[in-house]
Amino acid sequence: MGDGIPLTPRERRAWTSYQRMSAALQAHLQQSLHRDCGLSLADYEVLFALYTSPEGRLRALDLRCALGWEKSRLSHQIRRMAERELLCREPNPADARSAVVCILDKGRKAIEKAAPEYLARLRADFLNLLTPAQLDALTEISETVLTHLIRQEHEREQDGEDATGDQL
């Protein structure tokens, strides 16, 4: 796949700017969330996905897919959050091979406190800085890249390179 062709100055500037912006914004949001609410960004993402799901429950596989995380990352995150009584993991009554992740009252209270602060910070430090046309362009760029990566992942799975299950 590698063609050995170096990046043009325009490509290098775009890639470097994206990387720096993404890292700085993630760090800033992480620090603000932890300072204001005592949650990590990973905690927030998991709790938000569960909070917005029917009955505050998701199959582990559905949660993993919604977050776009690796199986082991989600497993470790669930364990840490369960220790803090933010959520619990239960056997799936419909399929004994899989698990269901459920938000607990403490997790529900934490996300209800964190969401307004986090969304205000996200708007102030990112979304409100962009014009509607820039937001549309960012959405189009992100969806194009994600669609490509998902297609590649499906092709690898069909070729037998990756066979992961649903159980945590």
TAWO-V440278 format. One record per residue. N is the residue number from 1. RES is the residue in one small letter. PSI is psi as a letter, one per 30 degrees, with the letter a starting at -180 (NA if undefined). OMEGA is omega in whole degrees, 0 to 359 (NA if undefined). Layout:
BEGIN
n & res & psi & omega
N & RES & PSI & OMEGA
N & RES & PSI & OMEGA
END
This chain:
BEGIN
n & res & psi & omega
1 & m & e & 182
2 & g & k & 180
3 & d & f & 176
4 & g & g & 181
5 & i & k & 180
6 & p & l & 177
7 & l & k & 173
8 & t & l & 177
9 & p & e & 179
10 & r & e & 179
11 & e & e & 181
12 & r & e & 179
13 & r & e & 180
14 & a & e & 183
15 & w & e & 181
16 & t & e & 178
17 & s & e & 179
18 & y & e & 182
19 & q & e & 182
20 & r & e & 180
21 & m & e & 182
22 & s & e & 181
23 & a & e & 181
24 & a & e & 180
25 & l & e & 178
26 & q & e & 180
27 & a & e & 180
28 & h & e & 179
29 & l & e & 179
30 & q & e & 181
31 & q & e & 180
32 & s & e & 181
33 & l & e & 180
34 & h & e & 180
35 & r & e & 185
36 & d & e & 190
37 & c & f & 180
38 & g & g & 179
39 & l & l & 170
40 & s & l & 176
41 & l & e & 177
42 & a & e & 176
43 & d & e & 183
44 & y & e & 182
45 & e & e & 180
46 & v & e & 181
47 & l & e & 180
48 & f & e & 179
49 & a & e & 179
50 & l & e & 182
51 & y & e & 183
52 & t & g & 179
53 & s & l & 177
54 & p & k & 177
55 & e & g & 178
56 & g & h & 183
57 & r & k & 173
58 & l & k & 169
59 & r & k & 181
60 & a & e & 180
61 & l & e & 179
62 & d & e & 177
63 & l & e & 179
64 & r & e & 179
65 & c & e & 179
66 & a & e & 181
67 & l & f & 184
68 & g & h & 184
69 & w & l & 171
70 & e & l & 180
71 & k & e & 183
72 & s & e & 179
73 & r & e & 180
74 & l & e & 180
75 & s & e & 180
76 & h & e & 180
77 & q & e & 179
78 & i & e & 179
79 & r & e & 181
80 & r & e & 181
81 & m & e & 177
82 & a & e & 178
83 & e & e & 179
84 & r & g & 178
85 & e & h & 175
86 & l & f & 181
87 & l & l & 175
88 & c & l & 177
89 & r & k & 181
90 & e & l & 172
91 & p & k & 178
92 & n & j & 181
93 & p & f & 181
94 & a & f & 183
95 & d & j & 185
96 & a & f & 180
97 & r & f & 184
98 & s & l & 181
99 & a & l & 174
100 & v & k & 178
101 & v & k & 186
102 & c & k & 175
103 & i & k & 177
104 & l & l & 182
105 & d & e & 180
106 & k & e & 177
107 & g & e & 178
108 & r & e & 179
109 & k & e & 181
110 & a & e & 182
111 & i & e & 178
112 & e & e & 176
113 & k & e & 187
114 & a & e & 188
115 & a & e & 181
116 & p & e & 179
117 & e & e & 182
118 & y & e & 181
119 & l & e & 176
120 & a & e & 179
121 & r & e & 179
122 & l & e & 178
123 & r & e & 184
124 & a & e & 187
125 & d & g & 179
126 & f & d & 190
127 & l & e & 182
128 & n & f & 178
129 & l & f & 185
130 & l & k & 175
131 & t & l & 175
132 & p & e & 179
133 & a & e & 178
134 & q & e & 177
135 & l & e & 178
136 & d & e & 179
137 & a & e & 179
138 & l & e & 178
139 & t & e & 180
140 & e & e & 179
141 & i & e & 183
142 & s & e & 181
143 & e & e & 177
144 & t & e & 181
145 & v & e & 180
146 & l & e & 178
147 & t & e & 178
148 & h & e & 182
149 & l & e & 177
150 & i & e & 178
151 & r & e & 178
152 & q & e & 179
153 & e & e & 178
154 & h & e & 179
155 & e & e & 178
156 & r & e & 179
157 & e & e & 179
158 & q & f & 178
159 & d & f & 177
160 & g & g & 180
161 & e & f & 185
162 & d & k & 178
163 & a & i & 180
164 & t & k & 178
165 & g & a & 188
166 & d & f & 188
167 & q & k & 176
168 & l & NA & NA
END
